[in-house]
Amino acid sequence: MNQLNLFDDERAETDSERKERERREAFERFHEANPAVYEWLRNESLSLVRNGRRRFGIWTLWGVLRWRTLKTHGDKYKLNNNHTPFYARLLMDTEPELAGLFQLRERK
């Protein structure tokens, strides 16, 4: 049994924080190994906005990309569903035209 140190300023990472960190790290590895995924999502999202869409689901784009993609690198799944919220946030953060396109859940 591990006893907490009452005088230690660092708090232990919770299970949910650990899972979130692991998901982010997995996303970062996948994103680095598969730049074409971001480029495709970016181009399709910009096309949607330029054709009048103000809201759209990242899951719809993800499904189309999964259907069209034969292979990706660095993950046991071709397109891991855990990556979608990270791509949605990255797209909206890096492309001003895409701000607000995807509805996001609040992070815990």
Backbone as XML, in Angstrom:
<?xml version="1.0"?>
<chain id="A" units="angstrom">
  <residue number="1" name="MET">
    <atom name="N" x="0.842" y="-1.179" z="0.000"/>
    <atom name="CA" x="0.000" y="0.000" z="0.000"/>
    <atom name="C" x="0.884" y="1.238" z="0.000"/>
  </residue>
  <residue number="2" name="ASN">
    <atom name="N" x="0.554" y="2.214" z="-0.839"/>
    <atom name="CA" x="1.311" y="3.456" z="-0.913"/>
    <atom name="C" x="0.686" y="4.488" z="-0.001"/>
  </residue>
  <residue number="3" name="GLN">
    <atom name="N" x="1.522" y="5.096" z="0.806"/>
    <atom name="CA" x="1.042" y="6.129" z="1.705"/>
    <atom name="C" x="1.329" y="7.485" z="1.086"/>
  </residue>
  <residue number="4" name="LEU">
    <atom name="N" x="0.359" y="8.395" z="1.137"/>
    <atom name="CA" x="0.540" y="9.737" z="0.611"/>
    <atom name="C" x="1.466" y="10.533" z="1.515"/>
  </residue>
  <residue number="5" name="ASN">
    <atom name="N" x="2.304" y="11.312" z="0.900"/>
    <atom name="CA" x="3.176" y="12.205" z="1.632"/>
    <atom name="C" x="2.453" y="13.543" z="1.764"/>
  </residue>
  <residue number="6" name="LEU">
    <atom name="N" x="2.070" y="13.908" z="2.983"/>
    <atom name="CA" x="1.312" y="15.128" z="3.198"/>
    <atom name="C" x="2.126" y="16.391" z="2.941"/>
  </residue>
  <residue number="7" name="PHE">
    <atom name="N" x="3.425" y="16.263" z="2.873"/>
    <atom name="CA" x="4.286" y="17.430" z="2.719"/>
    <atom name="C" x="4.837" y="17.576" z="1.308"/>
  </residue>
  <residue number="8" name="ASP">
    <atom name="N" x="4.397" y="16.710" z="0.415"/>
    <atom name="CA" x="4.847" y="16.747" z="-0.962"/>
    <atom name="C" x="3.950" y="17.697" z="-1.746"/>
  </residue>
  <residue number="9" name="ASP">
    <atom name="N" x="4.543" y="18.697" z="-2.415"/>
    <atom name="CA" x="3.769" y="19.677" z="-3.171"/>
    <atom name="C" x="3.180" y="19.095" z="-4.450"/>
  </residue>
  <residue number="10" name="GLU">
    <atom name="N" x="3.785" y="18.071" z="-4.983"/>
    <atom name="CA" x="3.289" y="17.484" z="-6.217"/>
    <atom name="C" x="2.146" y="16.532" z="-5.912"/>
  </residue>
  <residue number="11" name="ARG">
    <atom name="N" x="1.057" y="16.702" z="-6.656"/>
    <atom name="CA" x="-0.057" y="15.778" z="-6.455"/>
    <atom name="C" x="0.047" y="14.684" z="-7.499"/>
  </residue>
  <residue number="12" name="ALA">
    <atom name="N" x="-0.452" y="13.533" z="-7.136"/>
    <atom name="CA" x="-0.391" y="12.390" z="-8.038"/>
    <atom name="C" x="-1.344" y="12.601" z="-9.213"/>
  </residue>
  <residue number="13" name="GLU">
    <atom name="N" x="-0.957" y="12.098" z="-10.347"/>
    <atom name="CA" x="-1.787" y="12.153" z="-11.546"/>
    <atom name="C" x="-2.971" y="11.200" z="-11.375"/>
  </residue>
  <residue number="14" name="THR">
    <atom name="N" x="-4.168" y="11.685" z="-11.635"/>
    <atom name="CA" x="-5.349" y="10.837" z="-11.523"/>
    <atom name="C" x="-5.424" y="9.912" z="-12.739"/>
  </residue>
  <residue number="15" name="ASP">
    <atom name="N" x="-6.272" y="8.892" z="-12.646"/>
    <atom name="CA" x="-6.445" y="7.973" z="-13.774"/>
    <atom name="C" x="-6.929" y="8.707" z="-15.017"/>
  </residue>
  <residue number="16" name="SER">
    <atom name="N" x="-7.882" y="9.609" z="-14.859"/>
    <atom name="CA" x="-8.406" y="10.334" z="-16.027"/>
    <atom name="C" x="-7.340" y="11.261" z="-16.625"/>
  </residue>
  <residue number="17" name="GLU">
    <atom name="N" x="-6.526" y="11.870" z="-15.784"/>
    <atom name="CA" x="-5.431" y="12.713" z="-16.285"/>
    <atom name="C" x="-4.393" y="11.869" z="-17.023"/>
  </residue>
  <residue number="18" name="ARG">
    <atom name="N" x="-4.102" y="10.698" z="-16.483"/>
    <atom name="CA" x="-3.145" y="9.799" z="-17.128"/>
    <atom name="C" x="-3.666" y="9.354" z="-18.492"/>
  </residue>
  <residue number="19" name="LYS">
    <atom name="N" x="-4.949" y="8.985" z="-18.549"/>
    <atom name="CA" x="-5.546" y="8.556" z="-19.814"/>
    <atom name="C" x="-5.531" y="9.687" z="-20.836"/>
  </residue>
  <residue number="20" name="GLU">
    <atom name="N" x="-5.866" y="10.895" z="-20.404"/>
    <atom name="CA" x="-5.846" y="12.049" z="-21.304"/>
    <atom name="C" x="-4.428" y="12.312" z="-21.814"/>
  </residue>
  <residue number="21" name="ARG">
    <atom name="N" x="-3.440" y="12.230" z="-20.923"/>
    <atom name="CA" x="-2.042" y="12.436" z="-21.338"/>
    <atom name="C" x="-1.628" y="11.368" z="-22.342"/>
  </residue>
  <residue number="22" name="GLU">
    <atom name="N" x="-1.996" y="10.116" z="-22.080"/>
    <atom name="CA" x="-1.650" y="9.021" z="-22.990"/>
    <atom name="C" x="-2.319" y="9.191" z="-24.351"/>
  </residue>
  <residue number="23" name="ARG">
    <atom name="N" x="-3.579" y="9.639" z="-24.357"/>
    <atom name="CA" x="-4.277" y="9.890" z="-25.627"/>
    <atom name="C" x="-3.595" y="11.006" z="-26.407"/>
  </residue>
  <residue number="24" name="ARG">
    <atom name="N" x="-3.223" y="12.072" z="-25.686"/>
    <atom name="CA" x="-2.540" y="13.189" z="-26.358"/>
    <atom name="C" x="-1.205" y="12.732" z="-26.937"/>
  </residue>
  <residue number="25" name="GLU">
    <atom name="N" x="-0.442" y="11.979" z="-26.176"/>
    <atom name="CA" x="0.845" y="11.495" z="-26.663"/>
    <atom name="C" x="0.672" y="10.587" z="-27.873"/>
  </residue>
  <residue number="26" name="ALA">
    <atom name="N" x="-0.344" y="9.716" z="-27.847"/>
    <atom name="CA" x="-0.619" y="8.835" z="-28.987"/>
    <atom name="C" x="-1.013" y="9.660" z="-30.206"/>
  </residue>
  <residue number="27" name="PHE">
    <atom name="N" x="-1.840" y="10.698" z="-29.992"/>
    <atom name="CA" x="-2.221" y="11.590" z="-31.086"/>
    <atom name="C" x="-0.993" y="12.265" z="-31.675"/>
  </residue>
  <residue number="28" name="GLU">
    <atom name="N" x="-0.126" y="12.796" z="-30.825"/>
    <atom name="CA" x="1.061" y="13.507" z="-31.311"/>
    <atom name="C" x="1.953" y="12.593" z="-32.145"/>
  </residue>
  <residue number="29" name="ARG">
    <atom name="N" x="2.120" y="11.344" z="-31.703"/>
    <atom name="CA" x="2.917" y="10.391" z="-32.489"/>
    <atom name="C" x="2.248" y="10.113" z="-33.840"/>
  </residue>
  <residue number="30" name="PHE">
    <atom name="N" x="0.922" y="9.885" z="-33.806"/>
    <atom name="CA" x="0.191" y="9.597" z="-35.034"/>
    <atom name="C" x="0.246" y="10.790" z="-35.986"/>
  </residue>
  <residue number="31" name="HIS">
    <atom name="N" x="0.011" y="11.967" z="-35.467"/>
    <atom name="CA" x="0.005" y="13.187" z="-36.274"/>
    <atom name="C" x="1.362" y="13.395" z="-36.955"/>
  </residue>
  <residue number="32" name="GLU">
    <atom name="N" x="2.406" y="13.169" z="-36.215"/>
    <atom name="CA" x="3.755" y="13.328" z="-36.777"/>
    <atom name="C" x="4.031" y="12.294" z="-37.868"/>
  </residue>
  <residue number="33" name="ALA">
    <atom name="N" x="3.549" y="11.072" z="-37.685"/>
    <atom name="CA" x="3.797" y="9.988" z="-38.649"/>
    <atom name="C" x="2.873" y="10.054" z="-39.865"/>
  </residue>
  <residue number="34" name="ASN">
    <atom name="N" x="1.782" y="10.826" z="-39.776"/>
    <atom name="CA" x="0.768" y="10.855" z="-40.832"/>
    <atom name="C" x="0.322" y="12.274" z="-41.176"/>
  </residue>
  <residue number="35" name="PRO">
    <atom name="N" x="1.220" y="13.098" z="-41.699"/>
    <atom name="CA" x="0.837" y="14.488" z="-41.995"/>
    <atom name="C" x="-0.280" y="14.607" z="-43.024"/>
  </residue>
  <residue number="36" name="ALA">
    <atom name="N" x="-0.450" y="13.610" z="-43.863"/>
    <atom name="CA" x="-1.499" y="13.664" z="-44.889"/>
    <atom name="C" x="-2.894" y="13.658" z="-44.268"/>
  </residue>
  <residue number="37" name="VAL">
    <atom name="N" x="-3.043" y="13.075" z="-43.086"/>
    <atom name="CA" x="-4.344" y="13.055" z="-42.420"/>
    <atom name="C" x="-4.773" y="14.489" z="-42.090"/>
  </residue>
  <residue number="38" name="TYR">
    <atom name="N" x="-3.874" y="15.254" z="-41.480"/>
    <atom name="CA" x="-4.191" y="16.653" z="-41.152"/>
    <atom name="C" x="-4.478" y="17.441" z="-42.433"/>
  </residue>
  <residue number="39" name="GLU">
    <atom name="N" x="-3.658" y="17.269" z="-43.447"/>
    <atom name="CA" x="-3.837" y="18.028" z="-44.686"/>
    <atom name="C" x="-5.189" y="17.739" z="-45.322"/>
  </residue>
  <residue number="40" name="TRP">
    <atom name="N" x="-5.595" y="16.472" z="-45.332"/>
    <atom name="CA" x="-6.888" y="16.126" z="-45.913"/>
    <atom name="C" x="-8.013" y="16.755" z="-45.098"/>
  </residue>
  <residue number="41" name="LEU">
    <atom name="N" x="-7.958" y="16.608" z="-43.775"/>
    <atom name="CA" x="-8.987" y="17.194" z="-42.913"/>
    <atom name="C" x="-9.046" y="18.712" z="-43.082"/>
  </residue>
  <residue number="42" name="ARG">
    <atom name="N" x="-7.891" y="19.330" z="-43.166"/>
    <atom name="CA" x="-7.813" y="20.787" z="-43.344"/>
    <atom name="C" x="-8.466" y="21.204" z="-44.658"/>
  </residue>
  <residue number="43" name="ASN">
    <atom name="N" x="-8.081" y="20.556" z="-45.739"/>
    <atom name="CA" x="-8.610" y="20.922" z="-47.053"/>
    <atom name="C" x="-10.122" y="20.714" z="-47.132"/>
  </residue>
  <residue number="44" name="GLU">
    <atom name="N" x="-10.596" y="19.596" z="-46.631"/>
    <atom name="CA" x="-12.040" y="19.326" z="-46.661"/>
    <atom name="C" x="-12.809" y="20.306" z="-45.779"/>
  </residue>
  <residue number="45" name="SER">
    <atom name="N" x="-12.266" y="20.606" z="-44.607"/>
    <atom name="CA" x="-12.922" y="21.547" z="-43.693"/>
    <atom name="C" x="-12.992" y="22.947" z="-44.296"/>
  </residue>
  <residue number="46" name="LEU">
    <atom name="N" x="-11.893" y="23.398" z="-44.889"/>
    <atom name="CA" x="-11.887" y="24.713" z="-45.531"/>
    <atom name="C" x="-12.875" y="24.755" z="-46.692"/>
  </residue>
  <residue number="47" name="SER">
    <atom name="N" x="-12.951" y="23.681" z="-47.440"/>
    <atom name="CA" x="-13.909" y="23.608" z="-48.541"/>
    <atom name="C" x="-15.344" y="23.730" z="-48.028"/>
  </residue>
  <residue number="48" name="LEU">
    <atom name="N" x="-15.645" y="23.045" z="-46.938"/>
    <atom name="CA" x="-16.983" y="23.128" z="-46.345"/>
    <atom name="C" x="-17.326" y="24.565" z="-45.942"/>
  </residue>
  <residue number="49" name="VAL">
    <atom name="N" x="-16.395" y="25.217" z="-45.247"/>
    <atom name="CA" x="-16.629" y="26.587" z="-44.772"/>
    <atom name="C" x="-16.779" y="27.542" z="-45.953"/>
  </residue>
  <residue number="50" name="ARG">
    <atom name="N" x="-15.951" y="27.372" z="-46.944"/>
    <atom name="CA" x="-16.004" y="28.265" z="-48.111"/>
    <atom name="C" x="-17.265" y="28.045" z="-48.952"/>
  </residue>
  <residue number="51" name="ASN">
    <atom name="N" x="-17.917" y="26.911" z="-48.735"/>
    <atom name="CA" x="-19.185" y="26.636" z="-49.415"/>
    <atom name="C" x="-20.392" y="26.877" z="-48.513"/>
  </residue>
  <residue number="52" name="GLY">
    <atom name="N" x="-20.176" y="27.598" z="-47.420"/>
    <atom name="CA" x="-21.283" y="28.066" z="-46.608"/>
    <atom name="C" x="-21.577" y="27.307" z="-45.325"/>
  </residue>
  <residue number="53" name="ARG">
    <atom name="N" x="-20.873" y="26.234" z="-45.042"/>
    <atom name="CA" x="-21.134" y="25.500" z="-43.793"/>
    <atom name="C" x="-20.558" y="26.276" z="-42.620"/>
  </residue>
  <residue number="54" name="ARG">
    <atom name="N" x="-21.334" y="26.384" z="-41.558"/>
    <atom name="CA" x="-20.879" y="27.064" z="-40.342"/>
    <atom name="C" x="-20.609" y="26.069" z="-39.221"/>
  </residue>
  <residue number="55" name="ARG">
    <atom name="N" x="-21.259" y="24.906" z="-39.282"/>
    <atom name="CA" x="-21.062" y="23.839" z="-38.292"/>
    <atom name="C" x="-20.964" y="22.531" z="-39.058"/>
  </residue>
  <residue number="56" name="PHE">
    <atom name="N" x="-20.107" y="21.647" z="-38.567"/>
    <atom name="CA" x="-19.966" y="20.344" z="-39.204"/>
    <atom name="C" x="-19.379" y="19.379" z="-38.193"/>
  </residue>
  <residue number="57" name="GLY">
    <atom name="N" x="-19.614" y="18.110" z="-38.396"/>
    <atom name="CA" x="-19.118" y="17.093" z="-37.481"/>
    <atom name="C" x="-17.789" y="16.510" z="-37.917"/>
  </residue>
  <residue number="58" name="ILE">
    <atom name="N" x="-16.820" y="16.565" z="-37.041"/>
    <atom name="CA" x="-15.517" y="15.967" z="-37.335"/>
    <atom name="C" x="-15.673" y="14.472" z="-37.609"/>
  </residue>
  <residue number="59" name="TRP">
    <atom name="N" x="-16.681" y="13.837" z="-36.971"/>
    <atom name="CA" x="-16.893" y="12.399" z="-37.163"/>
    <atom name="C" x="-17.273" y="12.077" z="-38.599"/>
  </residue>
  <residue number="60" name="THR">
    <atom name="N" x="-17.995" y="12.957" z="-39.254"/>
    <atom name="CA" x="-18.364" y="12.726" z="-40.649"/>
    <atom name="C" x="-17.116" y="12.731" z="-41.524"/>
  </residue>
  <residue number="61" name="LEU">
    <atom name="N" x="-16.270" y="13.730" z="-41.326"/>
    <atom name="CA" x="-15.020" y="13.782" z="-42.083"/>
    <atom name="C" x="-14.148" y="12.575" z="-41.771"/>
  </residue>
  <residue number="62" name="TRP">
    <atom name="N" x="-14.093" y="12.212" z="-40.507"/>
    <atom name="CA" x="-13.276" y="11.073" z="-40.074"/>
    <atom name="C" x="-13.746" y="9.784" z="-40.762"/>
  </residue>
  <residue number="63" name="GLY">
    <atom name="N" x="-15.066" y="9.602" z="-40.855"/>
    <atom name="CA" x="-15.619" y="8.423" z="-41.507"/>
    <atom name="C" x="-15.288" y="8.377" z="-42.995"/>
  </residue>
  <residue number="64" name="VAL">
    <atom name="N" x="-15.391" y="9.513" z="-43.673"/>
    <atom name="CA" x="-15.038" y="9.573" z="-45.093"/>
    <atom name="C" x="-13.552" y="9.271" z="-45.271"/>
  </residue>
  <residue number="65" name="LEU">
    <atom name="N" x="-12.729" y="9.861" z="-44.432"/>
    <atom name="CA" x="-11.285" y="9.617" z="-44.518"/>
    <atom name="C" x="-10.964" y="8.150" z="-44.254"/>
  </residue>
  <residue number="66" name="ARG">
    <atom name="N" x="-11.623" y="7.558" z="-43.290"/>
    <atom name="CA" x="-11.403" y="6.135" z="-42.995"/>
    <atom name="C" x="-11.763" y="5.280" z="-44.224"/>
  </residue>
  <residue number="67" name="TRP">
    <atom name="N" x="-12.852" y="5.627" z="-44.867"/>
    <atom name="CA" x="-13.303" y="4.886" z="-46.044"/>
    <atom name="C" x="-12.289" y="5.010" z="-47.189"/>
  </residue>
  <residue number="68" name="ARG">
    <atom name="N" x="-11.737" y="6.207" z="-47.354"/>
    <atom name="CA" x="-10.831" y="6.475" z="-48.482"/>
    <atom name="C" x="-9.380" y="6.063" z="-48.238"/>
  </residue>
  <residue number="69" name="THR">
    <atom name="N" x="-8.995" y="5.922" z="-46.985"/>
    <atom name="CA" x="-7.601" y="5.666" z="-46.642"/>
    <atom name="C" x="-7.314" y="4.176" z="-46.611"/>
  </residue>
  <residue number="70" name="LEU">
    <atom name="N" x="-6.232" y="3.793" z="-47.242"/>
    <atom name="CA" x="-5.842" y="2.389" z="-47.238"/>
    <atom name="C" x="-4.969" y="2.037" z="-46.047"/>
  </residue>
  <residue number="71" name="LYS">
    <atom name="N" x="-4.091" y="2.973" z="-45.657"/>
    <atom name="CA" x="-3.132" y="2.649" z="-44.610"/>
    <atom name="C" x="-2.592" y="3.919" z="-43.965"/>
  </residue>
  <residue number="72" name="THR">
    <atom name="N" x="-2.344" y="3.843" z="-42.660"/>
    <atom name="CA" x="-1.640" y="4.903" z="-41.945"/>
    <atom name="C" x="-0.497" y="4.244" z="-41.181"/>
  </residue>
  <residue number="73" name="HIS">
    <atom name="N" x="0.307" y="5.052" z="-40.531"/>
    <atom name="CA" x="1.490" y="4.544" z="-39.831"/>
    <atom name="C" x="1.439" y="4.872" z="-38.342"/>
  </residue>
  <residue number="74" name="GLY">
    <atom name="N" x="1.963" y="3.970" z="-37.530"/>
    <atom name="CA" x="2.214" y="4.272" z="-36.133"/>
    <atom name="C" x="1.078" y="4.045" z="-35.158"/>
  </residue>
  <residue number="75" name="ASP">
    <atom name="N" x="0.020" y="3.350" z="-35.555"/>
    <atom name="CA" x="-1.084" y="3.090" z="-34.648"/>
    <atom name="C" x="-1.659" y="1.728" z="-35.002"/>
  </residue>
  <residue number="76" name="LYS">
    <atom name="N" x="-2.238" y="1.051" z="-34.023"/>
    <atom name="CA" x="-2.796" y="-0.266" z="-34.323"/>
    <atom name="C" x="-4.075" y="-0.162" z="-35.145"/>
  </residue>
  <residue number="77" name="TYR">
    <atom name="N" x="-4.749" y="0.996" z="-35.101"/>
    <atom name="CA" x="-5.934" y="1.241" z="-35.911"/>
    <atom name="C" x="-5.562" y="2.139" z="-37.079"/>
  </residue>
  <residue number="78" name="LYS">
    <atom name="N" x="-6.239" y="1.952" z="-38.187"/>
    <atom name="CA" x="-5.986" y="2.811" z="-39.343"/>
    <atom name="C" x="-6.233" y="4.272" z="-38.970"/>
  </residue>
  <residue number="79" name="LEU">
    <atom name="N" x="-7.401" y="4.536" z="-38.381"/>
    <atom name="CA" x="-7.743" y="5.876" z="-37.881"/>
    <atom name="C" x="-8.415" y="5.710" z="-36.530"/>
  </residue>
  <residue number="80" name="ASN">
    <atom name="N" x="-7.662" y="5.926" z="-35.491"/>
    <atom name="CA" x="-8.137" y="5.745" z="-34.123"/>
    <atom name="C" x="-9.136" y="6.857" z="-33.773"/>
  </residue>
  <residue number="81" name="ASN">
    <atom name="N" x="-10.319" y="6.462" z="-33.313"/>
    <atom name="CA" x="-11.343" y="7.442" z="-32.940"/>
    <atom name="C" x="-10.893" y="8.392" z="-31.843"/>
  </residue>
  <residue number="82" name="ASN">
    <atom name="N" x="-9.949" y="7.985" z="-31.016"/>
    <atom name="CA" x="-9.452" y="8.861" z="-29.943"/>
    <atom name="C" x="-8.787" y="10.124" z="-30.478"/>
  </residue>
  <residue number="83" name="HIS">
    <atom name="N" x="-8.394" y="10.124" z="-31.750"/>
    <atom name="CA" x="-7.678" y="11.272" z="-32.307"/>
    <atom name="C" x="-8.603" y="12.402" z="-32.775"/>
  </residue>
  <residue number="84" name="THR">
    <atom name="N" x="-9.895" y="12.106" z="-32.951"/>
    <atom name="CA" x="-10.784" y="13.123" z="-33.540"/>
    <atom name="C" x="-10.867" y="14.423" z="-32.732"/>
  </residue>
  <residue number="85" name="PRO">
    <atom name="N" x="-10.994" y="14.390" z="-31.398"/>
    <atom name="CA" x="-11.081" y="15.680" z="-30.695"/>
    <atom name="C" x="-9.795" y="16.495" z="-30.808"/>
  </residue>
  <residue number="86" name="PHE">
    <atom name="N" x="-8.656" y="15.812" z="-30.892"/>
    <atom name="CA" x="-7.386" y="16.529" z="-31.021"/>
    <atom name="C" x="-7.273" y="17.187" z="-32.403"/>
  </residue>
  <residue number="87" name="TYR">
    <atom name="N" x="-7.711" y="16.467" z="-33.434"/>
    <atom name="CA" x="-7.696" y="17.065" z="-34.772"/>
    <atom name="C" x="-8.679" y="18.234" z="-34.866"/>
  </residue>
  <residue number="88" name="ALA">
    <atom name="N" x="-9.867" y="18.094" z="-34.296"/>
    <atom name="CA" x="-10.843" y="19.184" z="-34.338"/>
    <atom name="C" x="-10.264" y="20.438" z="-33.686"/>
  </residue>
  <residue number="89" name="ARG">
    <atom name="N" x="-9.668" y="20.281" z="-32.521"/>
    <atom name="CA" x="-9.086" y="21.435" z="-31.820"/>
    <atom name="C" x="-7.901" y="22.008" z="-32.588"/>
  </residue>
  <residue number="90" name="LEU">
    <atom name="N" x="-7.044" y="21.138" z="-33.110"/>
    <atom name="CA" x="-5.881" y="21.595" z="-33.862"/>
    <atom name="C" x="-6.314" y="22.378" z="-35.097"/>
  </residue>
  <residue number="91" name="LEU">
    <atom name="N" x="-7.283" y="21.856" z="-35.828"/>
    <atom name="CA" x="-7.767" y="22.549" z="-37.030"/>
    <atom name="C" x="-8.330" y="23.926" z="-36.685"/>
  </residue>
  <residue number="92" name="MET">
    <atom name="N" x="-9.153" y="24.004" z="-35.659"/>
    <atom name="CA" x="-9.759" y="25.285" z="-35.309"/>
    <atom name="C" x="-8.747" y="26.260" z="-34.706"/>
  </residue>
  <residue number="93" name="ASP">
    <atom name="N" x="-7.725" y="25.731" z="-34.050"/>
    <atom name="CA" x="-6.696" y="26.601" z="-33.465"/>
    <atom name="C" x="-5.731" y="27.145" z="-34.514"/>
  </residue>
  <residue number="94" name="THR">
    <atom name="N" x="-5.473" y="26.372" z="-35.565"/>
    <atom name="CA" x="-4.454" y="26.773" z="-36.542"/>
    <atom name="C" x="-5.025" y="27.423" z="-37.796"/>
  </residue>
  <residue number="95" name="GLU">
    <atom name="N" x="-6.304" y="27.237" z="-38.036"/>
    <atom name="CA" x="-6.939" y="27.806" z="-39.232"/>
    <atom name="C" x="-8.052" y="28.759" z="-38.802"/>
  </residue>
  <residue number="96" name="PRO">
    <atom name="N" x="-7.818" y="30.061" z="-38.854"/>
    <atom name="CA" x="-8.828" y="31.021" z="-38.404"/>
    <atom name="C" x="-10.192" y="30.847" z="-39.081"/>
  </residue>
  <residue number="97" name="GLU">
    <atom name="N" x="-10.207" y="30.441" z="-40.339"/>
    <atom name="CA" x="-11.480" y="30.242" z="-41.050"/>
    <atom name="C" x="-12.319" y="29.124" z="-40.443"/>
  </residue>
  <residue number="98" name="LEU">
    <atom name="N" x="-11.670" y="28.212" z="-39.717"/>
    <atom name="CA" x="-12.370" y="27.048" z="-39.172"/>
    <atom name="C" x="-12.826" y="27.237" z="-37.725"/>
  </residue>
  <residue number="99" name="ALA">
    <atom name="N" x="-12.564" y="28.397" z="-37.159"/>
    <atom name="CA" x="-12.948" y="28.641" z="-35.759"/>
    <atom name="C" x="-14.445" y="28.398" z="-35.580"/>
  </residue>
  <residue number="100" name="GLY">
    <atom name="N" x="-14.787" y="27.538" z="-34.633"/>
    <atom name="CA" x="-16.173" y="27.256" z="-34.315"/>
    <atom name="C" x="-16.860" y="26.244" z="-35.214"/>
  </residue>
  <residue number="101" name="LEU">
    <atom name="N" x="-16.157" y="25.676" z="-36.189"/>
    <atom name="CA" x="-16.784" y="24.732" z="-37.118"/>
    <atom name="C" x="-17.232" y="23.460" z="-36.415"/>
  </residue>
  <residue number="102" name="PHE">
    <atom name="N" x="-16.410" y="22.966" z="-35.511"/>
    <atom name="CA" x="-16.711" y="21.710" z="-34.826"/>
    <atom name="C" x="-17.182" y="21.981" z="-33.407"/>
  </residue>
  <residue number="103" name="GLN">
    <atom name="N" x="-18.186" y="21.256" z="-32.982"/>
    <atom name="CA" x="-18.656" y="21.354" z="-31.596"/>
    <atom name="C" x="-17.754" y="20.469" z="-30.736"/>
  </residue>
  <residue number="104" name="LEU">
    <atom name="N" x="-17.278" y="21.018" z="-29.639"/>
    <atom name="CA" x="-16.350" y="20.303" z="-28.771"/>
    <atom name="C" x="-16.946" y="20.085" z="-27.389"/>
  </residue>
  <residue number="105" name="ARG">
    <atom name="N" x="-16.577" y="18.987" z="-26.810"/>
    <atom name="CA" x="-16.918" y="18.767" z="-25.401"/>
    <atom name="C" x="-15.846" y="19.425" z="-24.556"/>
  </residue>
  <residue number="106" name="GLU">
    <atom name="N" x="-16.245" y="19.809" z="-23.363"/>
    <atom name="CA" x="-15.294" y="20.404" z="-22.433"/>
    <atom name="C" x="-14.353" y="19.330" z="-21.928"/>
  </residue>
  <residue number="107" name="ARG">
    <atom name="N" x="-13.070" y="19.657" z="-21.886"/>
    <atom name="CA" x="-12.093" y="18.714" z="-21.343"/>
    <atom name="C" x="-12.223" y="18.651" z="-19.838"/>
  </residue>
  <residue number="108" name="LYS">
    <atom name="N" x="-11.982" y="17.462" z="-19.291"/>
    <atom name="CA" x="-12.054" y="17.301" z="-17.841"/>
    <atom name="C" x="-10.775" y="17.765" z="-17.198"/>
  </residue>
</chain>
